[in-house]
Structure formats: structure tokens, C-alpha cells
Amino acid sequence: MAITIVNVPGYTNAGSAHWQTLLESKFANFKRVKQQDWLRPDREEWIQGIEETISTIDGDIVLVGHSCGAVAIAQWASVCDSGKVKGALLVAPADIDSNTAINAIHVQRPLPSGALPFATKLIYSDNDEHSSAARSEKMGKEWGCELIMVKGASHFHTEAGFGEWPEAEQWIEQLVGENLQLK
């Protein structure tokens, strides 16, 4: 049975040109978490959204989160353990605890601490407007992640030029342990 890739978008969801959406349209075995409110990343509701999605999947899973979605994955992992999740790609987790974080994401506080129970790659930038490189590195170390810094990538969103993103595909394949299958 093929591994299922579960996309966990962040605040406002991922639009049609976003790298997460493009991955879903290109490859088989992708599924997206459906949150009740994409404009209010409530900690408990978002954890529940991940849990509900995972509970519908038979077999192994790799999670792919962006921004508040990456944070929600870490929060889910701190309170749930399905045993199905084999890895996660966390891209640009937002520093929700920062005093400069946008008000809409404060409801997701606090950031979890402690190592995640699966292999994790945390991708961050040196100029992310939602988390400094130092804070991203601190999160990654606390969560036990492999840290990968991409210079000048901003928040890895569509506005920063992240549509088709071959490196993300490669990192996911490393976590899955095989090539992704085209639709």
C-alpha cells in the first residue's frame, strides 16, 4: 500500500497556485486536511482537523505542513500518536508566540516543545516575515528536526515565487522513501 501524503495548509489555506495545491494536483496519494475555519487557526480545532483526517487513512502517512499548518502538525504530535505517521515536512512554521505575529494566529498559541515522534525536516528561510531564522532553528532543535535553510525564500508562499517547487518534492520523497507517483 502506498504512503498517503497529507497536506496541512496554514492560515488562509493554500490557493490554486500554491506549492501544496500543485503537489496535490500532480501526484497520487495526496489528501488535504479540511479545517473548520482557515482564517482562525484555533489550536484545538486544527489539531482535531488533523486527527480526523488521519483517522480516515489506512496505512502509513507523511505530513506536509506550511506556516500555521506546520505548527498544527507539531501541536498534533504533542498530544496524539496514531503510529501511522512516518515523517513530516514542516515548511516555514510561523512563530505564533512572537509579539509581532499577526493577531489572527495568536489563537494558535503556544508553540509546543519536545521532540516529534517521527522523522521531520524543517525548512526555513533567513528572511521569513513570520519567523526569524533564529526562532525557526530553535523550533527545529526542540522538535528534533533536520534543519534546512533556504536563503532568500521569504515565507515560501506564492507571493515569494513558490508554485512548482521541485525541492519540496525531493524532501517528501526522502521522507516517503520512494518516488512520488504521478496521477
N, C-alpha and C positions, 0 to 999 in steps of 0.2 A: 504494500500500500504506500502511495506517495505521501510525502510530508505535506501538510497544509500550511501555507503561509498566511498569517493573519495580520492584516494591516490595521494599525491603530492610529488614525489621524489625530491631529491636535485641534486646538481652538479654531473654530470656524470650519472644520472638516478639510478635505483635500479636493480642490476643484479639478476640472477636466484636464488641465494642463500640468497638474502637479505630478511629481515623480511617483508618488504612491498610486495614484489613479492610473498612470500609464503602465506601471508594472502589472496591475490587475487586468488591464485590457490586453496585455501582451502575453502573459504567462498563465498556464493552467494552475489549478490548485491554490488560487488566491481567494481569500474571503476578507471582507471588511467588517470591523466592529461597528455596530449601529448604536450610537449614543442617543439618549432622550433629548439632549439639548447641546448642540455643538457650540453655542455661544456662552454657555455656562458650564465649564469643566468641573462640576461638583465631584469631589473626591470619591465619596461612597457610590454615587450613581455611575461614575466612569469605571470604577472597579467592578461593579455589578455588570456593566455592559460587556466588559472583557470576559468575566466569568460566564455569563450567559452564552456568549459566542463560543468559547472554548468547550462548554458542556455539550454543544451540538456536533462536535467533531470527533470522529473515531480516528485513532492513530496519532502519530507524532505531529508536533506543531513547532513552527518558528514564528516568533512575533516580530513585527516591524513597526516601530513607533516613531513619530515625529513630534517634536516640541512637547506640548502638554500630553500628547499620546504616549511619548516615551516616558514621561513622568508617571502616567497612569499605569504603564506596564510595571515599573519599579514598585509602585504602590500596591498593585495587584499581587505581585510576587512576595511582598512582605506579609500578606495576610492569607493568601491562597496557595495551594500546592496541588495541582492536578496530576503531576507526574508526566503529563503529556508534552509539556514544553521542553524542547531540547536546546533552544537558543533564542537570542533576541538581538536585533539590530536597533539600537537606540540612537536616533539622529537628532541632534540639537535639542536635548532636553531643556525646557525653559526653567530658569531659576525663579520658581514661583515664590520662594521665600524672600527674594530681594525687595527692598523698599522701592525700587524703581520698576518692578514688574507691573504690567498693565493691570488695572483694577479688576477686569473681568476674570483673570486667572487666580486671584487671591483666594477664591473659594476652594481651590485645589490643595491649599496648604495643609500640612507641612510636607517637605520632601522626606522620603523615607531614608533610613540609614541601614547599613548591614549588607552583606554580600547577597547577590541574587543567586538562586539555586540552579542556574543553568549558564552555559557559555554565552557571553554577551560582549558585543562590540559597541562602544560608544563613540560616535562620530561627532566631532565638534569643530568649531572654527575659531580663528583668532580675532574675528570682528563681528561676532554674533550680537545683535542688538538685544537679545533676550537672555543671554548668559555670557559672562566673561569667560575667557579661556581658563583662568584660574578656578572659577566656580565649576566649570564643566569637568576639569581634571579632578577636582575634589569629589564631585558626584561619582565619577567613574571609578576612582580609587575606593571610595566607600562601598560601592556596589560590586566591586571585584571585576570590573570590565577591562577588556583590551581597549586602550585609548588610541584613537586615530584622529589626528588633527589635520584638517584641510585648510590651508591658508586662503584667506580672502573669500570664503564661501558664504559669509553672512549667516542667515538663518536657514539655509538650504531650502528656501521656498521658491515658488515660481518667479517672484519678482527678482530674485537673485540669479535667475537663469537655470534653475533646476527643474527641468522637464525630464526628457530622456536622460538617464543617469547610469551609464554602464558600470561605474564603480560600485554603486549600491547593489546592482545585480550580482557582481562578483562577491561582495561581502555576504550577501544572502546565500549564495551557492556554497561559500565556505562553511557557513553555519549548518546548511542542509546536508552538506557532504556529497553533493552531486549537482549536475547541471539542472537549471530550471527548464521545465518543459514548455515549449511554445503552445499556444492554443491551437 
